[in-house]
Amino acid sequence: MNEININIPRLNPFPSNVTLKRWLQASGNYITSGTEICILLVGPIECSIYAPHSGTLLHLCSEGSSLTPHQRIGQIQPRFNLVPNVDLSSSPIARNVFEIESKAIANLASKLDTSFDEAIHFLSLCRGRIILCGIGKSGLVAKKIAATLASTGSPSFFLHPAEALHGDLGILMPEDCFVSISYSGETDEILQLIPHLKRLKIPHISLTGHPNSTLAKLAQFVLDIGITQEASSLSVVPMASSITSMAMGDAIAASLIKIKQFNENDFALNHPGGNLGRKLVITVEQVMQQNNLPYIQANVPIKEVLVQMSSGMFGMVIIVDSNQVIEGIITDGDLRRALNKYQEQHFFELRAIDIMTKQPKTIPKDCLLYKAEQLMLDFKITALPVVENGKICGLIAKHQIK
């Protein structure tokens, strides 16, 4: 890597909304401080810096470039010109992208018909694998859908259509189901596979934005992923159409999860590694706090509640009866609300039973960490009493799950 530092002479003043630094950042170059510009060049390549007002293009190149030395800096026609008065703020563009793509997904619901139910029926009965096929951006979406299906109880993998035409067709089996993704419905590489699918009598489901396309006419089931506009002003770039393809894939996966009654325990078998895997195989009992639990009985004065809560690290105390059965909890939030509700002299006359929350959320000790985390997220709490046969046996906090 060659590092070239140059000093650019003072240029004609820029409009207030376009600084040299902002222009260089927008054009993909890197600026350090002041007017010194640091360009990092890799191998025999070239890069350019254009000064909009003077019309000067500073052309830099690394060693090994075909340009002669006197050509390396000079008056050269730039490839891209930045309009000096353009607004470089990208927030309106981002908001427009979000709006267009969210509408595209919302419109999918109106496109659902009996083809979706029939396609899901065939996929749920598939005795082989679900083969996802696409090329370009559709191929990348197909890989994601295949990965989701494979991890949720539906054996699946991605088949590249070009590779399939050069030998990989041998992996197809009569028990398989085939899902093609082509927004145009005219992808030649996929169309060439159709005779082989028919020969093996493999069910074919097509995700396309053109239900009257050649691919749609040759498929048994057609799922419409059509959009009214792409999210970019450059309409040939697949953005909203890629999002609708992926959303339809998620709808397929969610439907199969429901039909197959695939649950967290099944999911855990496919995800043994990483933080997610840990939450899906380790139980609450294995990480919960078991010693020095902050529990008291309902008739103790509020002063003892404060002492017990201060001595622990969970921000709560648990109220139990003489048999260790949980009757309620008091959190630091309950204490703050009581302080605001009662005058100071009356506050210290209270007992635990006066401010405790009855029938608090608890979790059995044999539950997975994943369940505990979901319960905390759903009810916006940071710790849970752990129970066995209704009796307190531990405490688990959010920080113990991560």
C-alpha positions in Angstrom: 0.0 0.0 0.0 1.4 3.4 -1.0 0.6 6.5 1.0 0.7 9.8 -0.9 0.3 13.1 0.9 -0.2 16.3 -1.1 -1.2 19.8 -0.3 -4.0 21.3 -2.4 -3.6 25.0 -3.1 -6.4 27.3 -1.9 -9.4 27.0 -4.4 -12.1 29.3 -5.3 -14.5 29.7 -2.3 -17.1 26.9 -2.0 -20.8 27.7 -1.3 -21.4 27.5 2.5 -23.2 24.2 2.2 -20.5 22.4 0.3 -17.1 22.2 2.0 -14.0 20.5 0.5 -14.0 18.1 3.3 -17.7 17.1 2.8 -17.2 16.8 -0.9 -14.3 14.5 -0.5 -16.2 12.4 2.0 -19.1 12.2 -0.3 -16.9 11.2 -3.2 -15.3 8.3 -1.3 -11.9 9.9 -0.6 -10.4 10.4 2.8 -9.3 13.8 4.2 -7.2 14.4 7.3 -6.9 17.9 8.7 -6.8 21.3 7.0 -6.1 21.1 3.3 -3.8 18.1 3.5 -5.4 15.1 1.9 -4.2 11.6 2.4 -5.0 9.1 -0.4 -4.2 5.4 0.2 -3.6 3.6 -3.1 -3.4 -0.2 -3.4 -1.5 -1.7 -6.3 -1.3 -0.1 -9.8 -4.6 1.8 -9.5 -5.6 5.4 -9.9 -7.9 7.8 -8.0 -9.0 11.3 -8.5 -9.9 14.4 -6.5 -12.0 17.0 -8.3 -12.2 20.7 -7.2 -15.7 21.6 -8.4 -15.3 25.4 -8.8 -11.9 25.5 -10.5 -12.6 22.5 -12.7 -9.3 21.0 -11.6 -9.0 17.3 -11.3 -5.9 16.2 -9.3 -5.1 12.8 -10.6 -3.0 10.6 -8.4 -1.7 7.2 -9.1 0.5 4.6 -7.3 3.7 3.1 -8.5 3.2 0.8 -11.5 0.5 3.0 -13.1 0.6 3.3 -16.9 0.4 7.1 -16.7 3.6 9.1 -17.3 4.8 11.4 -14.5 3.6 14.6 -16.2 0.1 13.1 -16.6 -0.2 12.3 -12.9 -1.4 15.8 -12.0 -3.2 17.8 -14.6 -6.4 19.0 -16.2 -8.4 15.9 -16.8 -12.1 15.6 -17.4 -13.6 14.2 -14.1 -15.8 11.0 -14.2 -18.3 12.4 -11.8 -19.2 16.0 -11.0 -20.8 17.1 -7.8 -23.4 19.8 -8.2 -22.1 22.5 -5.9 -25.5 23.5 -4.5 -26.7 20.0 -3.8 -27.9 19.2 -0.2 -25.6 16.5 1.1 -28.0 15.6 3.9 -29.0 11.9 3.6 -31.7 11.7 6.2 -34.6 12.5 3.8 -33.3 9.8 1.4 -33.2 7.3 4.2 -36.7 8.1 5.4 -38.0 7.8 1.8 -36.3 4.3 1.5 -37.9 3.2 4.8 -41.4 4.5 3.7 -41.2 2.8 0.2 -40.0 -0.5 1.5 -42.4 -0.7 4.4 -45.3 0.0 2.0 -44.0 -2.7 -0.3 -44.1 -5.3 2.5 -47.5 -4.1 3.7 -48.9 -4.6 0.1 -47.8 -8.2 0.1 -50.7 -9.1 2.4 -53.2 -8.1 -0.3 -51.4 -10.3 -2.9 -51.8 -13.5 -0.8 -54.2 -16.1 -2.4 -54.8 -19.8 -2.3 -51.4 -20.4 -4.0 -49.7 -19.5 -0.8 -51.7 -22.0 1.2 -51.2 -24.7 -1.4 -47.5 -24.0 -1.6 -47.1 -24.2 2.2 -49.0 -27.5 2.1 -46.6 -29.0 -0.4 -43.6 -27.7 1.5 -44.8 -29.1 4.8 -45.2 -32.6 3.3 -41.8 -32.4 1.6 -39.9 -35.6 2.4 -36.7 -34.4 0.9 -35.1 -31.0 0.9 -36.4 -27.5 0.0 -34.1 -26.2 -2.8 -33.8 -22.4 -3.1 -32.6 -21.1 -6.4 -31.8 -17.5 -7.7 -29.1 -15.5 -9.2 -27.7 -12.0 -8.4 -29.5 -10.3 -5.6 -32.2 -12.9 -5.7 -29.6 -15.5 -5.2 -28.4 -13.8 -2.0 -32.0 -13.6 -0.7 -32.4 -17.3 -1.6 -29.4 -18.2 0.5 -30.9 -16.3 3.5 -34.2 -18.0 3.2 -32.5 -21.4 2.8 -30.6 -20.8 6.0 -33.7 -19.8 7.9 -35.6 -22.8 6.8 -32.7 -25.2 7.6 -32.4 -23.8 11.1 -36.1 -24.1 11.8 -36.8 -27.8 11.0 -37.1 -27.7 7.2 -34.0 -29.2 5.5 -33.0 -26.7 2.8 -30.1 -25.4 0.8 -29.2 -23.0 -1.9 -28.6 -24.2 -5.5 -26.8 -21.7 -7.9 -28.6 -22.0 -11.2 -25.5 -21.6 -13.3 -23.6 -24.3 -11.3 -26.7 -26.5 -11.6 -26.4 -26.4 -15.4 -22.8 -27.6 -15.1 -23.3 -30.7 -13.0 -24.9 -29.7 -9.7 -28.3 -30.8 -11.0 -27.2 -34.2 -9.7 -28.2 -33.2 -6.1 -31.9 -32.9 -7.0 -34.0 -35.8 -5.8 -37.6 -36.7 -6.6 -38.6 -36.1 -3.0 -37.4 -32.5 -3.0 -39.3 -29.2 -3.5 -37.9 -26.4 -5.7 -38.4 -22.7 -4.9 -37.2 -20.2 -7.5 -36.7 -16.5 -6.9 -36.7 -14.2 -10.0 -38.4 -10.8 -9.9 -38.6 -10.5 -13.7 -39.6 -14.2 -14.0 -37.4 -14.3 -17.1 -34.1 -15.5 -15.6 -32.6 -17.7 -18.4 -30.5 -19.8 -16.0 -33.5 -20.8 -14.0 -35.7 -21.4 -17.0 -33.2 -23.9 -18.3 -33.7 -26.0 -15.2 -37.5 -26.4 -15.6 -37.3 -29.5 -17.9 -35.2 -31.3 -15.3 -37.7 -30.4 -12.6 -40.5 -31.8 -14.7 -38.5 -34.9 -15.4 -38.1 -35.6 -11.7 -41.7 -34.4 -11.0 -40.4 -32.0 -8.3 -43.0 -29.4 -7.1 -42.0 -25.9 -8.2 -42.9 -22.7 -6.3 -41.9 -19.4 -7.9 -41.4 -16.0 -6.1 -41.7 -13.4 -8.8 -42.9 -9.8 -9.3 -44.5 -10.7 -12.6 -47.3 -13.4 -12.3 -47.6 -13.5 -16.1 -43.9 -14.1 -16.8 -42.5 -17.3 -18.4 -41.3 -18.6 -15.0 -44.6 -18.1 -13.4 -46.4 -19.9 -16.2 -44.1 -22.9 -15.8 -44.4 -23.1 -12.0 -47.1 -25.0 -10.0 -47.5 -22.2 -7.5 -46.8 -18.5 -7.9 -46.2 -16.1 -4.9 -46.5 -12.5 -6.1 -43.7 -10.3 -4.6 -44.4 -7.4 -7.0 -43.8 -3.7 -6.0 -44.9 -0.4 -7.4 -41.5 1.3 -7.2 -37.9 0.6 -6.0 -36.5 2.6 -3.1 -33.8 4.2 -5.1 -34.0 6.9 -7.8 -32.0 4.4 -9.8 -34.9 2.0 -10.4 -32.7 -0.7 -11.8 -31.2 -1.3 -8.3 -33.2 -4.0 -6.5 -34.1 -2.7 -3.1 -37.8 -2.9 -2.3 -38.0 -6.0 -4.5 -35.3 -7.7 -2.5 -37.1 -6.8 0.7 -40.4 -8.3 -0.5 -38.6 -11.5 -1.6 -37.1 -11.8 1.9 -40.4 -11.1 3.6 -42.2 -13.7 1.6 -39.4 -16.2 2.6 -40.0 -15.3 6.2 -43.7 -15.9 5.8 -43.0 -19.3 4.4 -40.6 -20.2 7.2 -43.0 -18.9 9.9 -45.9 -20.9 8.4 -43.8 -24.1 8.4 -42.6 -23.5 12.0 -46.3 -23.3 13.1 -47.4 -26.4 11.1 -44.4 -28.5 12.3 -44.8 -27.2 15.9 -41.1 -26.4 15.9 -40.2 -25.1 19.3 -37.2 -23.6 21.2 -35.9 -27.0 22.2 -35.8 -28.0 18.6 -34.1 -24.7 17.7 -31.5 -25.3 20.3 -30.4 -28.5 18.7 -29.5 -26.6 15.6 -27.7 -23.7 17.4 -25.2 -25.2 19.9 -22.7 -22.4 19.5 -22.5 -18.8 20.5 -24.5 -16.7 22.9 -27.8 -17.8 21.4 -26.8 -21.4 21.8 -25.9 -20.9 25.4 -29.4 -19.5 26.2 -31.0 -22.4 24.5 -29.2 -25.2 26.4 -28.5 -23.8 29.8 -31.2 -23.8 32.4 -32.0 -21.0 34.9 -30.9 -23.3 37.8 -27.4 -23.4 36.4 -26.8 -19.7 36.7 -29.2 -18.4 39.3 -28.2 -16.8 42.6 -29.0 -19.3 45.4 -27.2 -17.9 48.5 -28.0 -14.8 50.6 -31.4 -14.2 48.9 -33.1 -11.0 49.8 -36.4 -12.3 51.2 -38.5 -11.2 54.1 -41.9 -11.8 55.6 -44.9 -9.5 54.9 -45.2 -8.0 58.4 -41.7 -6.6 58.6 -41.3 -2.7 58.9 -40.3 -0.7 55.8 -36.9 0.1 57.5 -36.0 -3.6 57.3 -37.1 -3.7 53.6 -34.6 -0.9 52.9 -31.8 -2.8 54.7 -32.5 -6.0 52.8 -32.7 -4.3 49.5 -29.4 -2.4 50.1 -27.6 -5.5 51.0 -28.4 -7.3 47.8 -27.6 -6.5 44.1 -31.0 -7.2 42.5 -32.9 -4.0 43.4 -35.7 -6.0 44.9 -36.8 -8.0 47.9 -39.1 -11.1 47.9 -41.9 -11.5 50.4 -42.4 -15.1 51.5 -44.6 -16.9 54.1 -43.3 -19.3 56.8 -43.1 -22.1 54.2 -41.0 -20.0 51.7 -43.9 -19.7 49.3 -43.7 -16.3 47.5 -46.4 -13.8 48.4 -45.1 -10.7 46.6 -42.1 -8.6 45.7 -40.9 -5.0 46.4 -38.6 -3.3 43.9 -36.7 -0.1 44.2 -39.4 1.4 41.9 -42.0 0.4 44.5 -40.0 2.2 47.2 -39.7 5.4 45.1 -43.4 5.4 44.4 -44.2 4.9 48.1 -41.9 7.8 49.1 -43.8 10.1 46.7 -47.2 8.9 47.9 -46.6 9.1 51.7 -45.2 11.8 53.9 -41.9 10.9 55.5 -43.3 10.2 58.9 -46.0 8.0 57.5 -43.6 6.2 55.1 -41.6 4.7 58.0 -44.8 3.4 59.6 -45.4 1.2 56.6 -44.8 -2.6 56.5 -43.8 -4.7 53.5 -47.3 -5.9 52.9 -48.5 -2.3 52.3 -46.4 -1.7 49.2 -45.6 -5.1 47.8 -46.7 -6.3 44.4 -48.8 -9.5 44.8 -48.5 -12.5 42.5 -45.2 -11.4 40.9 -43.7 -12.9 37.8 -41.6 -16.0 38.6 -39.8 -18.6 36.6 -39.3 -22.4 37.3 -35.7 -23.4 37.8 -35.7 -25.9 35.0 -36.6 -23.3 32.3 -34.0 -22.3 29.7 -32.2 -19.0 29.9 -33.9 -18.0 26.7 -37.3 -18.2 28.4 -36.1 -16.1 31.3 -34.8 -13.4 29.0 -38.0 -13.3 26.9 -40.1 -13.0 30.1 -37.9 -10.1 31.3 -38.2 -8.4 27.9 -41.9 -8.8 27.7 -42.6 -7.4 31.1 -39.7 -4.9 31.2 -38.2 -6.3 34.4 -34.6 -6.9 35.3 -34.8 -9.8 37.7 -37.0 -12.9 38.4 -37.6 -15.0 41.5 -36.9 -18.6 40.7 -39.3 -21.2 42.1 -39.6 -24.9 42.7 -43.1 -26.2 43.6 -44.1 -22.6 44.3 -41.2 -22.0 46.8 -38.3 -19.6 46.4 -35.1 -21.3 45.5 -33.2 -18.5 43.7 -33.0 -15.3 41.8 -31.9 -14.6 38.3 -31.0 -11.2 36.9 -30.6 -10.0 33.3 -26.9 -9.5 33.7 -26.5 -13.3 34.5 -28.1 -14.3 31.2 -25.8 -12.3 28.8 
